[in-house]
């Protein structure tokens, strides 16, 4: 759990803004997500595109991909990133200063320890309330998501977003989700140029291809970055908030807004332990839920306050995403309703290949639910076609 920063003076104008946001949260999110039904013509068009692009609504593949035997290594990395929006994402947020955002490369030795070579790198962007640990935590079968990618010869970058764990931010108001998208863009550019720090290496391998995987709020950040900067080669989006939100998600979002309005600069993700568990899980065993609860992080209030406009912008800009997209949602996700192929096709109408999968029995935290091996298998088979 993040240690709170020093006490800060109350901000009356911001409190008014946040209370207004709480009162209008449901209406704002409903306005930027797809309706439950579309017109017949639009649905027919989206269905045709989904078929042509190999997209369909289905449960994940029945058999997990057989793991390879690559030796997995990890190495600490750090990226000096500017915490601000830019001209392409003008939402007037961030403190405009440079912060060190930390993470780790997880992959086969030939990828993580390489210098001066080229790689395909998977950037893993976590949700609100979790952290980089989400991608490394063991699933019910004992295997973490990043580890599974590494065993199949892929190299993953597991980030702690600014304000989380090893990337601390003293003032949680001093960032926003647009700034997070801009920071992700900076990470992608540094990966492509090899200009980042890898455990003392001065000439790390650079990424020829970058695929971004996002969960929850991290999916929104990944989607917005791809639509705005067009510098990634694929998106894997899990439990994306641009899908229609549930009543429970709106209730918990309002609770976060009110917590920030009370004067804090960080707010709990989930009003209590039970709500946190419900936001993430539907089928994970108790030991997985307890481990996640121990690692739970609070959410920077700048991210909370900017959620509605960022989701709105991501939903509108999804039509600019041209790279292949894999959209994964749990059938029992307590936060969003799974999109059909036709609905997703209306959002990602320019994607060269859209694949939509609904995971039977799963909640939001797909890499940690029962059946996580089948989710990983679906992702790995999708990647094999890239």
N, C-alpha and C positions, 0 to 999 in steps of 0.2 A: 504493500500500500504506500502510495506517495505521502511523504511527510509534508504537511501544510507549510506554506511560507509565512513570513512575518505578517502580523495584522496590518491591514490597509484601511484607509478611510472609506467611509460609505460614499456611494456614488448615486445620488438621487436620480439624475436623469437616466442613468443606465437601468435602475430599478424599474422606472416607469416603462422603459422600452421592453424589458424582459417580461413584465406583467402583461403588457399588450401582446407580446409574442405568445405567451401561455394561453391567453384567451382566444387567439386566432390560429393556434397550431393545427388543429384538425382541419379547418377549412383551407388553410394554406397548402397542406400536404395533399389534400384531396384534389385541389385544383391543378397540381402538377403531375399527378399520376394518371394512368390510363383508366378510362371507365371500364366497368365489368364487361360491357359489350361494345363492339364497334359497328360501324355501318357494314352492310353486307358487302359492298364493293371494297371497302378498306380491308375487311377480314379476308376476302378472297385474294386480294393482292398480296397481303402479308403471308397467307398460307402458301401461295405459289412461290414467293421468295424463299420461305423457310424450306420448302421442298427442294428448290434448286440449290440452296446453300447447305443442304444436309442437316437442317434444323428440324427438330420435332419435339413435342412434349412427350416424355417417356420417363419411366423410372430408370435409375442407373443400371449399368450392365450387371448381370447376375453373377458373373465370375470376376474376382479381382485379378488385376494384372500380376503375372508371376514376377517376383522381385529378382533383380540382378544382384551380383555379389561384389559390387564396387566397394572398396574401403571408403568410409565416410570420415572426412576431417572437417574441422571448424577453425575459423580464424577470425579474430576481431577486426572490424573495419570502422572507419569514422569518416564522416562527410561534413566539411564546413559549409553550412547552408544559410542563406539569408532568409530571415523570417518576415516575409512580406508578400502581399499580392503583387502583380505587375500590371502592365498596361492591358494585357489580355484578360486579366481577372480583377477588375477594379472594384473591390468591395471595402476599401478603406479599413484595413485591419493589419495586424502584425506590428512588431516594434521596430522593424527596419534594420535590426542588427544581426550579426552573424552568430550562429549557434552551432555547436558540434553535435550532430545527430549520429548516434552510434548504432551498430548492428553487428552481424556476423555473417560471413560467407559459410555456407554448408554445402559440401559437394564432394565429388571424388577428388583424390589428391591431385590428379592432373589438371583439375579445374581450379581448385582453391589455391594451390601452391604455385600455379603457373605464373610466370613473369613474361610480359611482352607479347603474349599470345592473344588469341581471340576465343571468346566464349559465347554460349547462349546463357544469359542470366535471368533467373526468375525473381522478380522483386515482390516480396510478400508484405502486404500492407494490412495491418490489423485494425480491428474495430475500436469503437469507444469502449472504455472500461476494461479492456484486456491489455495487450502489449505484445511485443515480439514473441514472448513465451507461448502465445497461442499456437504458433506454427511449429514449435519445437516440442510441445507437450505430448506425452504418449497418449495415443488413442486407446480404446479398450483392448486392442490386440497388441499394445505395447510399442507401436511404431508411430512416430511423429510425422507430420506432413512433409516438412523439409527433409527429414531423414529418408523418407520414401522416395522423394525426387532424387536425392543424392545417390541412393542405391541403384537407381536406373541411369546413372551417369550424368544427371542434370546438376547445375550449380544454382543454388538459391541464395538470395540476400534477404536475411531476416532483419527487418528494421524495428527499432523502438522509435515511434513517431515522437516529434517534439512535444514534451510535456509528459512523457511516459518513461518510467524506469531509468535506463542508462542515458536517456536524452532529456534531462530535467529542464523545467522552465519555471522560474521563481514566481512569475505572475501569469496565472492561467487565463487572464483576460487578454494577454499580449500576443495572441495568435488567433487564427480562424481557419476554417476548412479550405477556403480559397488559398490562404497562405500555405496550408499543408499540400495542396495540389501543386503549387509553385515549387515547394521544396521537393516533391516527388519528381517534378520535371528536372530540377537541378541534379538529383540523384541519377536519373536516367542519362543525362548529358555527361556526368562525371564517369559513369560506368562505360559509356561509349568511348570516351577519351582516355580512360585509365587514370584519371586524375583524382585519386582518392587514396586514403591511407589503409594499408593492409598489414597490421602487426609489424610495422617497421619497414616494409618493402617500399621502395621508391619507384618501382616500375611494374605495377601489377598488370595482369592481363586485362585487356579491354573487351567490352561486350560488342559482338557483331549483331546480336539479336537480343532484344529485351522483351520479356513477357511479364505483365504485371498481374498478380493475383490479389484480389481485395475481398475482405469480409466485412459485412455490415457497413458502417460509416467508411471504412477503408475501401469498400467497393465504390462508394460514391466519389471518394478522392481519386481513385484509379480511373474511373470512367470520365471524370471531369478533366483530368490531366491528359488522357488520350484524345479526347474531343478537342481540347484547346490547343495542344502543342503537336499532335500528330507525329510523335517520335517513338512509339512503341510498336511491337510486332504482333501483339495479341493480348487479349484480356480474359482472365478467369474471374468471374464475379459471383460471389456467394452471398445470399441473403441481402441483395441490394435494396437499399431504401427507396430507390426509384420505382419499385413495385408498390402496389397499394398497401398502405399500412393497416395494421389491425387496431381495434379499439384499445387493446392492452398496450401496444407500442405508443399510441397517442397519450394514453394516461401516464406512462412512464416518462415520456418526453416532457410532458407538462410538469411533472414532479422535478425533473432536472432544471427546467427553466426557473421554477419557483425557488429551488435551492440556490441558484445563482443570484436571483433577485434579492434574496435575503442578505446578500453582502459578501458571500464567498467568491473565490476565484476558481475553485474546483468543485465539482458536484458528483455525488455518487451515481454510478451507472446501475440502475435498479434501486428502488426505494428501500429495499432491505435484501437480506441474503436470499430469501425465497424468490423475490422478483428478479434478482440477478440470475439465478439459476434458470428461471422460466424464460428469461429473455434469450438465453443461449441454448438450453437443452430440452430435449423431449425424450431421448432414449439412452443417454449416457449413463453408465453405472455410477453409483454414489461416490466411489473413490475418485473418479474423474471430476465430478462436480465439486467435491471438497478441495481437490488440488487447485481447480480454477478459482474457487472462492478465496483461497489463501493468497493467490497472485493478483486478485482483483485490483484494478486501478481506478482512481477517480478521473473524471473527464474535465479537461480545461474548459472554463466557462466561455472562452472565446469560441470554442468549437460548438458548444451548446447553443449559443446565441446565433451562430451563423448556419445552423443546420437547415432551417427552412429555406432560406435563399439559395443555399448550395445544392440541396436536393432539387429545387426548382430549376436551377441552371443546368444541373446534370441531366435532368429529364429532357429538357429542351434541346440540349447540345448532343444528346445520344445519337441523334440523326446524323451527326458529323463524323461519327466513328466509322472508319473504313476497314480496320483490321479485323481478323477473325475474333469472335466472342463466344465464350462458353459460359452460359448462364445457369447456375445451380441453385436450387431452392429446396429446402426441406418441406415435405408434405405437411408436417406438423409445426412449421415455423410459427412462433407466437408473435412475430413482428411484422411480417409481410405475407401477402397472399401470392402464391406462385403464379407467374404469368404463363399463359398459353403461348404456343409458338406464334400464333397470329398477333397477339398483343405485343410480344417481344419484338416481332417483326416491324410493328409500327414505330417502336422506339428506335431500334437499331436498323433502320431501313437502308443504310448504305454499307453495312458490314458485308465484307466479301464472303463470309461464312458464319452464320449464326446457328449455334447449337444450344438447345434448351433442354434441361433435364430437371425432373422433380424426383427427389430422393425419398422413397417410401419410408415412413416411420420416423423421419429425422426432423430435428428442430433447426435452429439457425447455425449452430457451431458444427458444421458438417465434418471438419477434420477430426472432431473429438467425439462424435456420436457413434452408436453401434452401426456397423456397416461402413465405417470410415475407410476400410480397405477397398470397398467397391467404389467409393467416391474417388479415392486416389487412382484406382484403376481406370475410371472414366477419364480423369484428367490426363493420365499418362498416355492413354490411347489417343486422346485428342491432340496431345503434343506430338505424338509420333507422326501425325499427318502434316505437321508444320514444316 
